[in-house]
């Protein structure tokens, strides 16, 4: 049986990418597809190794029914470019860094998460780390929208 693997990437892997990881994983499991779709997240920088997601990200996600508490930050590895079918970055800097760290043959699988948005029109998922509460809500709005489109895309890939 065919499987598909998605990796979400931001800078430190404590705000945006774990939020996307948690939201997408929740949606995958709600459809009973956890055995066919693997979900992971990583950061372009190793700022917070093995740390849980930012408490603000966890609190905002929890209010919408997503549990991020078991996720832990890690840096993207060379092996990630080999094993994942799709690597979704949160912004232009993440895109440039991921592409610079990966062999050119893997560049087509590195895309921006917001390419999958169906309702929102944003080129990136902005970093909420230094902003206020509204930033974490905006991240969730964009991530939820993109994850719906992403789920349809992955289901088509699985056949």
C-alpha positions as CSV (number, residue, x, y, z in Angstrom):
1,X,0.0,0.0,0.0
2,X,1.4,3.4,-1.0
3,X,2.3,5.9,1.7
4,X,3.1,9.6,1.6
5,X,5.3,11.7,3.9
6,X,5.0,15.4,4.6
7,X,7.6,17.5,6.5
8,X,6.7,21.0,7.7
9,X,9.6,23.4,8.1
10,X,10.1,26.8,9.7
11,X,13.1,28.5,11.4
12,X,13.2,27.1,14.9
13,X,10.5,24.4,14.8
14,X,8.6,25.8,17.8
15,X,5.8,27.9,16.3
16,X,4.7,27.6,12.7
17,X,5.9,24.1,11.7
18,X,4.7,22.3,14.8
19,X,1.4,24.0,14.4
20,X,1.1,22.8,10.8
21,X,2.3,19.4,11.9
22,X,-0.3,19.1,14.6
23,X,-3.2,20.5,12.5
24,X,-2.4,18.3,9.5
25,X,-1.8,15.2,11.7
26,X,-5.2,15.8,13.4
27,X,-6.9,16.0,10.0
28,X,-5.1,12.9,8.7
29,X,-6.2,10.9,11.7
30,X,-9.7,12.2,11.6
31,X,-10.0,10.6,8.1
32,X,-8.4,7.3,9.3
33,X,-5.4,7.9,7.1
34,X,-2.7,7.8,9.7
35,X,-1.3,4.5,8.3
36,X,-0.8,6.0,4.9
37,X,0.3,9.6,5.6
38,X,3.3,10.3,7.8
39,X,3.7,13.8,9.2
40,X,6.8,15.4,10.7
41,X,8.3,18.9,11.3
42,X,11.7,20.4,11.6
43,X,13.6,23.8,11.7
44,X,16.2,25.2,9.4
45,X,18.1,26.2,12.5
46,X,18.9,24.2,15.6
47,X,17.8,26.9,18.1
48,X,15.6,24.8,20.3
49,X,16.7,21.1,20.1
50,X,14.1,18.7,21.7
51,X,12.0,21.6,23.0
52,X,8.2,21.5,23.0
53,X,6.4,24.0,20.8
54,X,6.1,27.6,22.1
55,X,3.5,27.7,24.9
56,X,1.5,30.4,22.9
57,X,1.4,28.1,19.9
58,X,0.2,25.3,22.1
59,X,-2.5,27.4,23.8
60,X,-3.9,28.8,20.6
61,X,-3.9,25.4,18.9
62,X,-5.5,23.7,21.9
63,X,-8.4,26.2,21.8
64,X,-9.1,24.9,18.3
65,X,-8.8,21.2,19.3
66,X,-5.2,20.5,18.3
67,X,-2.7,18.9,20.8
68,X,0.9,19.9,20.1
69,X,2.3,18.8,23.5
70,X,4.1,15.7,22.3
71,X,6.0,17.4,19.5
72,X,9.7,18.3,19.9
73,X,11.9,20.6,17.9
74,X,14.6,19.4,15.7
75,X,16.7,20.6,12.9
76,X,16.2,19.4,9.3
77,X,18.6,16.6,8.4
78,X,20.1,15.6,5.0
79,X,18.0,12.4,5.3
80,X,14.8,14.4,5.4
81,X,15.3,15.4,1.7
82,X,15.4,11.7,0.8
83,X,12.6,10.3,2.9
84,X,9.8,12.9,2.6
85,X,7.6,13.2,-0.5
86,X,6.8,16.9,0.2
87,X,8.7,19.5,2.3
88,X,6.6,22.5,3.1
89,X,8.2,25.6,4.3
90,X,6.6,28.6,6.0
91,X,8.3,31.5,4.3
92,X,10.8,32.7,1.6
93,X,13.8,32.4,3.9
94,X,12.9,28.9,4.9
95,X,12.5,28.1,1.2
96,X,16.0,29.5,0.3
97,X,17.6,27.7,3.2
98,X,16.0,24.3,2.5
99,X,16.9,24.5,-1.1
100,X,20.5,25.5,-0.3
101,X,20.8,22.5,2.0
102,X,19.3,20.0,-0.4
103,X,20.5,18.3,-3.5
104,X,19.0,20.0,-6.6
105,X,17.0,16.8,-7.5
106,X,14.9,17.4,-4.4
107,X,14.0,21.0,-5.1
108,X,10.7,20.2,-6.7
109,X,9.4,18.7,-3.5
110,X,10.2,21.8,-1.5
111,X,7.3,24.2,-1.6
112,X,5.6,26.9,0.4
113,X,2.7,25.6,2.6
114,X,0.5,28.6,1.5
115,X,0.5,27.2,-2.1
116,X,-2.2,24.9,-0.8
117,X,-4.4,27.6,0.7
118,X,-7.9,27.6,-0.7
119,X,-9.4,30.7,1.0
120,X,-6.5,32.9,2.1
121,X,-4.2,34.7,-0.3
122,X,-0.8,34.9,1.5
123,X,2.6,34.0,0.1
124,X,3.9,33.0,3.5
125,X,2.9,31.9,7.0
126,X,4.3,34.9,9.0
127,X,6.4,34.2,12.1
128,X,4.3,35.0,15.2
129,X,7.2,34.7,17.7
130,X,7.8,38.4,18.4
131,X,4.3,39.5,17.8
132,X,1.1,39.4,19.8
133,X,-1.8,37.0,20.2
134,X,-3.3,37.9,16.9
135,X,-0.2,36.5,15.1
136,X,-0.8,33.0,16.5
137,X,-4.4,33.1,15.4
138,X,-3.3,34.2,11.9
139,X,-0.9,31.3,11.7
140,X,-3.7,28.9,12.6
141,X,-6.1,30.5,10.1
142,X,-3.5,30.1,7.3
143,X,-2.4,26.6,8.4
144,X,-6.0,25.2,8.7
145,X,-6.8,26.5,5.2
146,X,-3.6,25.2,3.7
147,X,-4.0,21.8,5.4
148,X,-7.4,21.3,3.8
149,X,-5.9,21.9,0.3
150,X,-2.9,19.8,1.2
151,X,-5.0,16.9,2.3
152,X,-6.8,16.9,-1.0
153,X,-3.5,17.0,-2.8
154,X,-2.0,14.1,-0.8
155,X,-5.2,12.0,-1.3
156,X,-4.8,12.5,-5.1
157,X,-1.2,11.4,-4.8
158,X,-2.2,8.2,-3.0
159,X,-4.8,7.4,-5.6
